[in-house]
């Protein structure tokens, strides 16, 4: 994948699941990957796998709900690299599945903080570096419940709907003014810890592994896509 050789990518929620698989796929494709998540141990394991496969990565353990930490990370990245070529917004919190009328306000605030507010903070912090890339890519992971409401998924669905609007608006703002292109990626049913929590009785073997989504994301970046694209991985 020539388009990714020597490029810089940053993946949030990179310690497990789709984020880890995507980071590893980007590393195999030749990108240097900055791994972001709260779990340092998980990040180290992903970094080791990337290195073992011949790639390169840097771990950045931090809490995305801490805006100051995001700013410090962006400053550190800007001090080492001239541009950010790929930004994958994958980190998210499911929260409890319950009727809208009984949503716990404190938990709902946590879901919105990570799934929406933190995502805006990451975009804002890395916007200059994305614009500095000759072909910057921003991809945000969403869920079908962000577009098609589902009973008991109101809190999570609302956060994903907000994220989609946020990313789409950003895409329109940078369109024409920079080479940055945005895309919304719906991974569909995927074998992750979040999926297992949402569907505890489901046979994990019946849904695709995170690697399938990761390969689709890397292929999308490598082959190119229209700004504002919406992709579902089936």
C-alpha positions, -999 to +999 in steps of 0.1 A: +000+000+000+022+028-013-002+055-002+005+047+035+043+041+033+060+067+056+027+083+066+017+092+102-015+079+116-032+083+150-058+059+163-079+065+194-092+035+214-062+016+201-057-008+230-082-034+218-110-043+194-114-023+161-089+003+172-061-021+179-068-041+147-069-008+127-036+004+142-019-029+134-033-029+098-020+007+093+014-004+107+016-033+083+007-009+055+038+012+063+024+040+085+039+050+118+010+047+142+004+068+173-016+046+197-040+064+220-061+049+248-064+049+286-049+014+290-012+016+289-007-022+291-030-028+262-012-002+241+021-018+248+008-052+235-005-036+203+028-017+199+047-050+203+026-067+177+032-038+152+069-040+158+070-077+154+053-074+121+080-049+109+060-017+115+066+012+139+044+028+165+044+052+195+021+047+225+003+077+241-017+066+271-042+093+280-078+100+290-095+116+261-120+133+284-090+154+297-089+183+272-055+194+284-040+160+278-052+161+242-036+195+237-003+183+251-003+153+228-010+174+198+019+197+208+042+167+212+032+153+178+037+187+161+072+189+177+082+156+161+063+154+128+053+181+103+019+166+095-007+140+105-019+120+075-046+098+091-068+103+122-091+075+132-117+085+158-126+051+173-127+055+211-163+053+225-183+045+255-215+023+252-231+032+286-261+013+298-289+003+275-322+015+290-354+034+282-349+071+275-372+080+304-348+062+329-314+073+315-290+081+343-280+117+338-245+112+352-238+082+330-253+100+300-229+129+306-200+104+305-212+090+272-216+124+256-183+136+270-162+108+254-183+102+223-189+138+213-170+164+233-137+146+234-140+139+196-144+176+190-114+183+212-093+158+192-103+173+159-096+208+171-062+199+185-050+180+154-067+202+127-035+221+119-015+189+115-042+174+093-043+205+071-005+203+068-008+168+052-010+167+014-039+142+017-052+142+053-078+116+062-102+118+091-123+087+097-149+084+125-164+051+137-201+052+142-231+028+147-263+021+128-282+034+159-268+069+152-290+070+120-318+045+128-331+049+164-335+017+184-353+012+217-330+013+247-301+026+227-311+063+230-281+075+249-254+058+227-274+065+195-277+101+203-240+104+209-232+088+176-257+109+157-240+140+172-206+127+162-217+121+126-230+157+124-199+170+140-176+152+115-198+160+085-198+197+094-160+197+099-157+181+065-177+208+048-156+235+066-123+222+054-135+212+019-118+233-007-097+250+019-074+220+025-069+185+012-085+170+043-112+144+036-136+130+062-155+097+062-180+080+086-174+043+090-202+020+103-184-013+112-216-032+115-218-063+138-182-069+149-166-092+176-157-066+203-160-063+240-186-036+235-206-059+213-204-087+238-217-064+265-246-052+244-255-087+232-244-111+261-262-141+246-248-138+211-224-164+198-193-143+190-183-167+162-214-155+142-200-120+138-170-108+119-136-101+137-122-066+141-096-074+115-122-073+088-132-038+097-095-027+100-087-041+065-117-022+051-105+011+067-069+007+054-082-002+020-104+028+020-075+051+029-052+035+004-077+036-025-091+070-017-127+081-011-150+110-017-151+137+010-180+131+033-182+094+024-203+071+045-192+034+045-207+004+061-186-028+066-208-059+062 
